[in-house]
Amino acid sequence: MTVGALTFINGRVFTGASETAFASAFRIVDGLVDWVGDAADVVESDAVDLGGRTVLPGLLDSHTHPALLAGTAAAVECFPPAITRIDELVETLGRHAATVSGPDAWVLGRGFDDTKFPGGRMPTASDLDRIETDRPVLVWRCDAHSAVCNTRALEIAGITASTPDPDGARFERDVDGRPNGVLTEIAAVEAVAAFIPAPSRDEQIDAIVIIGEELSSRGIVAVCDLLSSRIDRPLETFRAAAARGLRTRVALYPGWDPAEPLADLVADDREGQVRIAGVKVVLDGAYSNRTAWVHEAYPDSCDHGLRLVDDADVLAAGDWARRNGVQLAVHAMGDRALDRVVELFEEQEPWLDGIPSVRIEHATIVSDAYLARLRSARMAFGIATHTVFFFAEYDGYEKALRVEQVPDAYPIARLYAGLEALALSSDRPATAWSGADDVMLSVEAAVRRRTYDGAEFGAEAAITVPQALLLYTSRAALLSPLSGVGSLTPGLDGSFAVLDRDVFSVPADEIAAVRVAETWIRGERVFVR
C-alpha cells in the first residue's frame, strides 16, 4: 500500500529524538516524515487510527551478516535453545542430509554452541562421520569463526597430519597429531569451506530478498553488513536484490584481504539504498571459545587467544578507508585487541565528518579508563556492541572471563553515558541463539542483565527501555552512514514499526515477548503479522 500522504493518529509514538520524546500523531508525505505532533491537532478525516498502539522508528541492526546468510542459505540452523547436545546436532544434520541431493553435495549446518553441550565437549569429525562418510559435512560454530567437519571434508581439502596450521588459526588434532575435524578460527575454516560450491547468483539474490522480509518482520529497516565479501560482488548482488524487491537499507563492509586488496571506490558506490560504507578487519577471535586476544591468560590456562592480523594489515585497511572516504570497522573483543586498535589510531586525524572514522565491533571489555581514552583521542571512535552475546553465550563467558572483568563486560550503561556513537546489534547468524536479531530479546537483556538461564550478569550495567531503543534507532544512526533513518523527525524516512504490546509498560521479563505487528518503510506497509 503506497499513498502520497498519510496521517497516523492515536498512537503512543516514540520518536527517537530523546528518551522522553513521545507524540500521538505524525504525517508522512512522499515517503518522508512531514509532521509529528498531537492527534488533537489533526483535521484530516481519513487519518489512519493506530488504536493506541506503540510505534517506534524503523529499527537499525548495526552489525549483522545478511551476505553470510545468503552465501550459506543451504545450511540448516543448529542454534540453541533447540540444540543443546551433540546427539541433537547429529540428528538435525542427519535429517538435513536426507534432503540434500547429489553424491558430491555438501551437508551444511550453522549455529551450534559447544559450551551448552554436556561437559562443554566440542563435536569432532568422528561425530559427523555418523551422518555421512561418502559426502562432506561441515557445521559452523555459533561465532562463525570456527567450525567442525567430517573426515570426507578433510580429505577434499587435503588436510592431513603434516598440514601446517594457517596463520592465526588451528587445525585441532587428536593425541596422535591427526586433524580431528575441529577448525579453529577463520583461516582454518576457509581452508575447508573454500571447497563448498557457492550458491548461484540468482539463489543469492533471492535469499537476500527473503532475508529482507525477515528483517521487516522484526521492524528492522536498515542494516550494516559487517563482512559483505562473504559473497562475490556484494554491491552488485545486493543492488540486484533491491531491484527484485529488497526494501531494507544496507551498508556494506567488505573484509580486508591483504592478498587481494580492494579496488578503490567511485562516488556511486557510496550512495543509495545499498552502498559501500567501510571495510572490516578481524583482529581477534571470540570470548565464547577463548580465541579473543587477551592480556592475561584465560582462567586455568596459559592461552592468550589469537591475534588474526598484524599491524601492517590493519593500517593498510585504514589507509584504504581514508582514501575512499568510508569507515574502518575493526572486530576487537579481547582487551589486548581493543588496546591495540586505540594504539594504532588514537593520534590519527579523523577523515569523516558526522560519524566515526573507526568503528570498534563487539568491544567486550570496556573499563572507565578505556572509555576515557576513546573520548580523549584525536580519532573519532564508535562502538557496535551487544547484549544478546552475554544472554545467549553465558556458558562460554563464565569460563572465559576472570571475576574482576565482569563489571567491565558489555558495560552498556557506561557506554551509553560516555560514547555518543553507540549501537546495540545482533551479529546474526554469528550469535548462539535462534532469532538473535529479535530486537526485543536484546532490549530485555539490556534492561534485566539476565542470561538465558536466569543468571545475573553485571546488573550495574543495566539501562532503561527508552535507552535501549535509542541504541537501535537514533543513537545507532550516529554510528554509520545510514542517513535518513533512526527517528520519526520531519525530513527523515517515514519508516516505523507498530508493536502488538506497549514495550514501555510491560513487565521487564515480558519485553522479549513483544512482537512487531506492522512495519512501514517510507510510507509503505511492507509487513503485517
N, C-alpha and C positions, 0 to 999 in steps of 0.2 A: 504494500500500500504506500504510494508516494503522493504527497499533496504539497502544493506550493507553500501554503501557510497553514499551520496547525497550532491551536492554543490548547493547553492542558490545564485543567483546574482540579481543585480538591485533592491535592497530593501532599504528602509530607516530603518536600523536596530538599534533599541535602545537596547544596550547590557545589561544594568542594572549595569554596572561597576561604573558609576557615573552619575551625572545629564547631562553631556555633551558627554557621550560616545556613539557615533554612528559609524556604519560601513555600507558597502553596499553589503557585501557578507559573507557567512560562509559555513563551511562544517561539515556534521555530518557523523561519521563513527561508525557503530555498536551501534547506539543509543546515542552516546556521541558527544559533540561538539569537533571537531578536529582542526579547524582553524577558525579565524574571521579576516576579513580584507577588502581590496578594491576590488571591482569587476574587476577593470582593471588588477589585478594580476591573475585572474582565466584563466586557459588554457583549462579546460575541455569543450568539445563540447556538452555534454549532461546536462549541468547545468540547474537547474530549474530557469526560469526567473520570478521574483516576480512582474515585471511590475511596479516598482516604489512604490509599496505598503509599508505601515508601518508595521514593525514587532516588537513585544515585546517578552521578555522572557515569558515562561509559567507563568501564574498568580497564586498567593497563596491567599487563603482565610483562614486567621489565626484564625478566631473564627466563626464557623458555626455549624450546627446541623443536619447532614445527618441521624444520628440514630433516632433523634426525628421525622424527616420527614418519615423515613421508618416505625417507630412504629405507626405513625398516618396517614398512607397513605390513610385510608378510610375517612379522614376529608376533607370537602370541604373548599376551600380558601375563606376567607371573608375579605380580606385586602382592605385598601384604595389604590387607589382612587375610586375603583369600588363601595365600600360600605361606605356611609357616613351618613346613617340614620338607626335607629333601624328597621323601616319597611323594608328597603332593606335587612338588616340582616335576619329578619324573613322570607322574601320572598325567599332568597337564600337557607336558611336551609330547608324551606318547599319544594322547588324543589328537593333538595338533598334527603330529606326524602322519596320522591316518588321513588327514585332509590335504596333505601336500603331495602333489602328483609329480612323477618323473623320477627315474632311477638316480639322477645326479642332483636332484633338488636338495637344497639345504633346509633343515628343520631349525627354525629360529625362535627364540623367546627373549623376553627382556623383563627386568624389574625385580629379580629375587634379592632378598636381603638375608645373607647367611647369619647375621647376628641374631636373627629371630629363630633360627633352626636350633633344635636341641643340641646343647654343647657348643653352639656357635660354629659348627663344622661347615667348612666350605665344600660344596659339591666338587667332584673331580670327574675326569674322563671316565673312570670306571662306573660312576653313577649314570652318566649319559650314554654309555655303551649299552645299558639296559634298554634304551629306547631304540637305538639303531647302531649297527656295526658296518653296514654297507654304505649308508649315506651320512654326510657330515651333519653334526648337530652343534649349535652354538647358542648360548644364552647369556645376555649381558646382565651384569650385576646392576643393582638399583642406581648406583652412582654414574653409570655409563662409562666409567673409567676402566673397569675390569670386566672379565667375562670368564666363562668356562666352556670348553669344547670337548667333543668326544675324540676317540683315537683316530677315527677316519678323518676328521678335520685337521688334526695334527699332521697326518700323513700327506694330505693335499697341500698343506702349507710347507711341507718339507722340514718340520721342526723335530729334531732328534736330540739325543743326549749331548751331541757335540755342537749344537747350535748355540752361539753366544747370546746372552741377554741383550736386548736393544738398550740404547742409552735411555736412562730414566724409567726403565720398566724391567719386568722379570717374567720369564717363563718358569713358573714354580715347578719343583721337581720332587720325586719321591726319594726314599732313603738311598736308592741306588743311583740317583742322579738323572733318572729319566723324566722327561716332561710329564706332568700329571694332568695336563689339560687346563690348569688354572693360569689365566693370563692377567697379570697384574699391571695395570696402567695402560694408557692409550697405545703406546708404540707396540706393546706385546699383543694387544687386541687386534690392532690393524695388521699385524703380520699374518693373522689368520683371516680376519674379516675381509681383507683385500681380495680374497678368492670367492667371496659371495657375489653372485650375479646381481647387478644393480637392477632395480625396477625400471621399466621403460619410462621415457619422459612423460608419456600420456598417463601412465599409472601414478607417477609422482604428482602431476598437476591435479589429477582427480583426488588424490589423497590430501593435498593441501586444501582444496575446496571443502572437503569433508571436515578437516581439522578446523577450518574457519567456522563451519556450522557448529562444531562442538564448543568453540570459544564463545560464540554468540549465546549458546545455552548457559554459559557461566556469566554472561553480562560483560565479557571481555571484548573490547572493540579495537584494541591496539596492542601489539606485542613487539618485543625486541628478541630476535633470534640470535642467540649467542653461540654460534658456530654453524652459520648457514652453509658453509662449504661442505657439510655432510652430504650434500647433493651437488651434482655438476651444474654449472651455470645458474646459481641460485637466483640472481636478479632476474634473468630472463624467465626462469621457471615460475617464480612467484608472480611476475607480471602476467604471464600466460594464465595462471590461476585466477588472477584478478579479472582478466578478460572473460574467464569462464564462470565467474560468479563470486569469487572471494571478495568479501566486503571489509575484512579486517585491515587496518593499517599495519604495515610490517616494516620494522627497521632491521636490516640485515648486518650482521657482524661476521664476515668470513674469518676463518682461522689463519694465523700466520704460519706459513711453511717456509723456512729458510732455504729449503732445496728448490722451491718453486715460488719465488716472490710474486706478490700480487701485482697486476698491471695497474698503472695509475688510472684514476677515475676521470670521467668527463662530467660536466655540470649536471647533465640529465640523470646520471647515476645517483645523485644525492637528493633528488626531488621526487615528489609524487607520493601516491598511496603506498608504493613499495619502493624503498630506497636503501642504498648502502649508507649505513650510519657510522661504521667504525670497523676496527679489526680486533680480533681477540687473540690473546696469548694465554696458554695454560701453563702457569708457573709451577704448580704442585698438584698433589693428589687430593684425597678426601679424608676427613677425620674418621668417617664411619668404618673405614678399613685400614686406618693407621698409615696412610700414604701422604697425608698433608705434611708439609715441610715445617718442622718444629725446632725450636732452640733446645729444649730439654727433651731427653728421650721419653718415649711413651712409657706409662707405668709398667713396671716389671719387665723392662726390655732395654736394649741398647740401641733401638731403632729410632732414627730421627725423621722417618718418612722419605719422600722422594722429591728432589728438585728436577723438573722435567725439561727446562730450557735454561740456557746460560744468559748472562747479562747482554752479550752482543746481540742475541736474537731479540730480546725484549726491547732493547734500544733501537734496533733496526725497525721493528714494528712501530715503535713510537715515531720514528722519523717518517715512515710512510704515512702514518695518520696525520702528522703535522703537515706534510707536503700536500696531502689530499683534502685537508680541511674536515677531517672526521675524527671520531673518538678512538682512543686506545682503551680497550677493555682487558683487564688482567684478572684471570682466575687466581685468587690467592686465599687459601683457607688457613694454613698454619701460621703461627705467629712469626716464624722466621721468614716465610714468604711475604707476609704483609709488611714486615720491616723492610724487606728488600725492594718492594715497589716504591715505598717512600724514599728510600736512599737513592734510588735511581732517578727519581723525577721531582723531588720536592723543590729543588733550586731552578728547575727549568721554567721558562716563561710559558704560560698557557697560550694555546693557539686558537681556542674557540671562545666566542662571546655568548654569555647567557646560559651555557651548560658546561659541565665539567669536561676538560680535555681528557682526563684519565678517570675511567670508571674502575672501581675495585669490585670484583664479583665474589660474593659469598661472605668474605670478611668475618670469619667465625669468632676470633678472639680480638676484641677491641677494648683496650683499657682507657682510662681517663687520659693518661699520658699520650697514648697513641692518637686519640681523637684530637687532643690539643695540638699535636704535631701536624695532623692533617689540616687543621684550621689555620695554622700559622705559616704553612708552606706557601711559596710563591705560586706553585702549581695549583690549579683548581681540581680538587678530587670530589668524586661522588661514590656512593655505595649502593649496590643492589644486593640485598640480603634476604633472609628467610626466617619464618617461624615454623614452617612445615618440616624443616630439617630436624630440629630437636624433637618436635612432636612425633614424627614417624621413625626416626633413627636413634632414639634414646638408647637402645641396647648397645649400639656402637659407641655413642658419645660417652656413656657411662664407663666404658673400658678405656677410652682414648684420652679423656680429659683428666688432668690432675685436679684434686679438690679445690686448690686455690684458683684454678682457671674458671670455674663455673660462673662466678659473678661477672666475668668478662665475656662469657659465651653468648653470642647473639643478644647483646645488651640494647634492645630496641629503644627503651625509654631514654637511655643515654644518647644514642644516635639521633633520636627524634629531636631532642633538645639542642644537640650540638652540631648537626650537619644538615643543611637545607636540602641538598640534592640527595635524596634518600628514597628508596623504594623497597617494598616487600614484593616477593615474586615466588614462582612455583618451581622453576628448574625442571619442569616436566619434559621428558619422562625420566630424568636423572634424579628422581626422588623416590624413596622407598614407601610409596603409598599409592593405591589406586585412586584416581581422581585428584591428584596433587594440585591441579590448577583450580580447584574449587576455592574461590577467594574466601568464602565464609569459614572454611576449615582453618585457613591461615589467620583470619581475624580472631576466631575463638582462641587459637593458640597464643596469639599476641596479648589477648586480654586476660586469659586464665593462667598462662605459663604452665600448662599441664601437658604431659605427654600422652600418647595413645593409650597407655595403661594406667593413667591417673597420677603418675609421679610428678611432683613439683620440680620445676626447672627454672631457678632464678626468678623468684616471684617479684623481686625488686625491679626487674626489667619490664614489668607489665605496663601496657598502655591502654588507653580507652578505645571504645569502638570508633568514635569520630577520628581519633588519631590514626588508628589502623587503616581506616578507609581513605584518609588523605594519602597514605603511603601506597595506595592503589589508584589514586586519582591525581589531584593537583600537585602534590609533592613528588609523585613518581614522574610527572610530566617535566619536572625540572632536571631530571637525570639524563634525558635523551632528546634527540631532535624530533620527537613525535609531536610536532606542533599542531595546535588547534584542538587538542583533546585534554581531558583531565578535569574539567569543571563546566558547569552549566552557567556560562557567563556570556553576555552579548558579544557576538563576533566569533565565538568558537563553535565547533561542531555541535549540531543538535543530536548528540549520541547519549543515550541513557539507558539504565536498567530499572525495571519495575519489580519490586520484591513481593513475595507472597506473604511475608510477615514483616513486622517492623523490627529490623535488626538493632535499633537503638533502645528498645524496651524489653525484648525477650530476655529471659534468664540467661546468664553468661554461658551456662552449659548447654544451651539450645541454639547458640548462634550458628553452629555448623549445620543445623537442620534447616536454616533459612534457604529458600530457593529463589532463583530468578524466574519470574513469571513471564516477563516480556523483555526483549532487547530491541532498541531502536538505534539505527545508525544513520546520521544525517537526515533525520526526519522520516525514515522509512522503517517500519516494523519488520525485523528480519528473523525474529524468534518469538513464538508463543508456546508456553508449556501446555 
